[in-house]
Amino acid sequence: MVLNWKAVVETLGILLLFLAVALLAPLGVSLLYKESIWWSFGVTAVLAGVIGVSFRFFSNKGSKQLEIREGFAVVALSWFVLSLIGALPFVLSGVLSSYSNAFFETMSGFTTTGATILGGIDTPQIEELPNSLLFWRSLTHWLGGMGIIVLTLAIMPVLGIGGVQLYKAEVPGLTTDKLTPRIGETAKRLWLIYVGFTVVQIGLLWPAIGFFDSINHAFATMATGGFSTKNGSVGQFESAYVEWIIIVFMILAGVNFALHFRLLAGQFKTVWKDAEIKVYFSIVAVSTLVLTLYLWAPGGASDFLKYEHLGESFRQAAFQAVAIITTTGFGTADYELWPFFAMSVLFLLFFAGGMAGSTGGGIKIVRHILLFKNVHTEIKKLVHPNAVIPIRLNRHSVSQDIMRNVLSFFFVYFALIGLGTLVMTAMNLDVWSAFTVTISSIGNVGPAFGDFGPTETYAPIPAAGKWVLSLLMMAGRLELFTVLILFSPAFWRR
């Protein structure tokens, strides 16, 4: 069967119309703060609207039904197209002179990576940006966090039967946990929880940092993005209260939102018995404890950055550990000044990721669980070669199809890391910086190590490198195969 391009184009048109509406929000912020760049959002909104209407007009005689291939095509192409157009306000306003920089910043926003080119030699500092652009950066996070396509499913049932295919292709994780028989109703409930958490966090942060900063940081936290309105990220507020609020909500954002729904529905036993949430909180607790004890220096004397008071050591350890595990990427300390062992612990956390079905990026905890279970099973089979030993998760047998997917994911994930490192070193990055910046991009973490640590910017990377990293961000956000399938000849074959 030939790919139904009319159905794909029509759906992209709907998403572009949604983007046009979303751009009205930063336009309003620009008018509110009496900024002269309001027109850049207006022009971009009109352009997105015109293209969206044109796409719909082009496809109005075609079939509207989306099959699985069309779903993959829409998701992969939409993230790219929306970033292409969403980057225009940065350039039209004159804030960024390079379209490559603007595209990188926008893709980093929509994919909730949080890597930024701001603060470089030829790019403005974050705090020099107009409030409307700061808000637009945060809004791209928030929309990309739960998924702009899932939002579209929630508010535009016109997609009909094709909604299932989009949901399967976009929602992060191994499985798509439908909370209700109707996919649109599932999307609405997930978004209600997402919006609810965001509103609560805004209310808690507002008294400490003001309304505007609280909105931006709540958007970035719940999306596990990491864009801040401050050059020094969250640490610039110098508030333990703010840091603990963000720690709590980063942890919540890293949890499967289906479990949030079940918890709110009173299904406590279901949540308590979930294997992934147990491992997730165990990793958070153990890594925080290890870092706390290692960073605590009661005497105050150390060749590295350590903390004299246990409470401060605990807070700094918890914040950095949770920010990396959940792939949020906020910072309150320069972890490259920490002892080597502490940096090694954080480096390992780069490979953890949040839970499946969360807004977090990375490999996902459930894949690690299944990988270790598979290794354990293979060891058992060496002793009992004729035994049939099923792999179980939450008392359910895991199919061979899922296990093949998990093992293939690990292979592709690390293969892309190797390829990305090779490409970035060809652009004159040192091996360590190239390696960690690739890991950070594909894991949607944000900060890396070497020349691109928590206090550095991605601005020095050549334009070609920014496009490569942008594609890695997109592949990581969409679970690799959604993007890679477009490069398979079988995908385009009848």
PyMOL commands that set and color helices and strands:
alter all, ss='L'
color gray80, all
select helices_A, chain A and resi 5-22+24-32+38-58+68-86+88-92+99-110+126-128+131-146+148-155+157-170+183-209+211-222+233-237+240-253+257-264+268-273+275-295+310-325+335-337+340-349+365-383+400-425+431-442+450-452+463-477+481-487+489-492
alter helices_A, ss='H'
color red, helices_A
select strands_A, chain A and resi 392-393+396-397
alter strands_A, ss='S'
color yellow, strands_A
deselect
rebuild
show_as cartoon
